[in-house]
Structures are given as C-alpha cells and as structure tokens.
Amino acid sequence: MTGSLIILAAYILDRIIGDPRWIPHPVIGMGKLISLVESGIRRYARSAVVLRWAGLLLPLIVVGAAYLLTWLTVILLGKIHPWLAIGAEVLLIATTIATKGLKDAGIAVYKELRSGDLPAARAALGMIVGRDTKELDEPEIVRGTVETIAENIVDAIISPLFYALIGGAPLAMAYRAVNTLDSMVGYKNEKYIHLGWASARLDDAANFIPARLTAILLVAAAWLKRLEPLRSWLTVWRDARLHPSPNSGFPESAVAGALGVRLGGYNVYHGVRSFRAYMGDPTRQFEEEDIRRTVALMFLSSWLFVLLCLAAEGIVRMVMLL
C-alpha cells in the first residue's frame, strides 16, 4: 500500500471511529513524558538563562522520542509481516488527526443551541475553548465554536496529514508531539516564558506551510459549497496576518470570508478581557447554522487534501516512469 493510500485509510478510519476512549491515545503518553522531562529540568535549572537553554532540550527529547518509538514500532512489526506495519501506520496516523472529534465537539454546541439550552451550549463550548463562556450570548457562542473549528483544521487535520505524506507515521507522530508541547508549555506567562519558547517557535514553524495550504483548500471548499470563495480569498489576503498567531489567522480568515461573518473581537480569559483583531466583514449576524457550515468546510477541505496527496503521489510515480 502506497503512502497516499495509507493516508486515505487513516483519514477514513478517523472519520468513522475518531478517538474511542477505550483505546489508549499517544497524546496521553506524550503529556506524561512532557511533565516528566519538565520536572527533571526544573529540578536542576533555576535561572532564566539556564531555563532558556533547557527550552531547546525539551522538544529535542519529546519530539525525538515520539519519532523514534513510532519508527521502531513500524519497523519491528514490518519484520513480522508487511501488513502489520501497514496496519500500524494507518492506526498511528489516524490517532494524530481529529476530524470526527472536531465535528462532534462542534455539533454538540449546535445541538444545545437548537434546543434553546444556552447554559448547556456554553458548557459544551467551554469544553473546547480556553475563554470564559458563562456569560456568552448565542452569537458569541457560535463565534467561539466557528473560530475553534476553523483554527483546528490546521493542527488537528492538515498538518499531521501533511507530515504523514512526507515521512509516514513517525513524522506525523513527531508533529503531534510538537503540537502537544505547544499546548502544554508554549505560553508567554511567567511559568513558561523561558522554558516554553522553543516549543512555541517549533510549533509555529511546523504549521507555517500547512496553515497557508489550509487557507487555499478552504477557499476551494467555499467554491464547491457555493459560498463566497472570492471573499474568502480576499479576507485571507487582508486579515490573516492580523491574528496574534502567525498561522491561526489563515484558516480563520478563510472561514470568516466564506461565511460572510466577522471573527475575532473581545474574549475573557480567567476574568481578564482581551481583544483579538477582527477578521472578515460582518455582512450578517451569526446564526447556529454557521457551526454546521464550518464543519462542512472542514470536511470538504480535508477531503481535498487527501485527494491532493493521492494526485501528488500519482504524478511523482508517472514522472519516475518516464
């Protein structure tokens, strides 16, 4: 089975079963390793300078371990039988993506809004965002859900598949380690400003190409869904770099333009009000169906990437035969 077919199988597997709780997830092991390495570093590193140097060591250990363990698993299973290695690749790559998980999280909010239960909708949103949700009205709940789904199209789907295409399950798992590091230590607060800087920079670098590719895929998906592809593209061109993240603004602005809504604005984090640059134009008010539209864009853009992987491998094989 070729690399692109393995990616296709992994994507379909994730769409069908997602991440069942009864299957141990690699991210849990990564989280424990990160906590263990961080504890060891803090035991000996006290000064800011030493912590900054140790910040380079943290991703080296964690990402290296994720890559090496995955590579060894696939190699050893391949020595038993090639199909065991292929099965492991499919399963491991599937664990690095979260298409079904993103859809389920978004639809959970949507269903509560449809039933008119705002407190339950706020609680469902609070499970997937870091902002305070207890005082949000319906449009703000929809905005938060749309922003979260749009942003995570990159790091939960396109980026791991992108690295799987380049380096199979080992590189996809290494990317997931990078992303997990950023979510745990990549903060600019007092605790992690020195230790987490390298992890945050590495995550930015890893998502640089996939984020911009995702924006293109979302524009194409907007065209296929008969939304507003031109407005989506123009919004990316104008607003993507306004986001504080060097990458998150690309999928968010693409979705904002496709739907004709304005993302960004004021959020509250632990009681502190914070402003994030606006993306898109408020041509209309948010409505609960925007969540379903964003999920549809997520599905279609990710399918387009899988098809792109199949096409790219086919072209390479044809060129090699010439």
Number of C-alpha atoms within 10 A of each C-alpha: 8 10 20 23 17 24 26 21 19 23 27 18 18 23 18 11 12 20 20 11 7 6 8 11 14 15 17 11 13 21 17 11 17 22 15 11 17 19 12 11 18 14 9 11 17 10 10 12 12 15 21 18 15 21 23 16 17 22 23 14 13 21 24 17 18 24 19 15 14 20 17 12 14 21 16 13 16 16 11 10 11 15 13 16 18 19 16 20 26 24 19 21 27 29 27 29 28 21 27 20 17 23 20 14 17 24 18 16 26 24 15 18 21 12 10 12 13 19 16 17 25 24 16 22 25 18 11 16 14 14 17 18 22 15 12 17 13 18 13 19 27 25 21 26 26 24 23 21 25 27 21 20 29 29 23 20 24 27 27 30 32 23 21 24 22 15 14 24 31 27 25 29 32 26 27 28 28 27 25 21 25 21 15 15 24 23 17 13 10 8 10 16 18 22 29 27 20 24 28 24 13 19 22 19 13 19 23 17 15 24 26 19 19 27 29 20 24 32 27 22 25 28 15 14 15 10 19 21 23 16 22 28 22 17 23 27 14 12 20 26 17 18 18 11 11 15 25 27 28 33 30 34 37 33 38 30 29 29 25 22 20 21 25 20 13 13 19 15 13 9 9 9 11 11 10 13 16 19 27 27 16 15 11 10 9 21 16 21 13 19 24 15 18 25 23 16 27 28 20 19 26 23 18 17 19 23 15 14 21 19 13 14 16 13 12 10 11 10 9 8 7 5
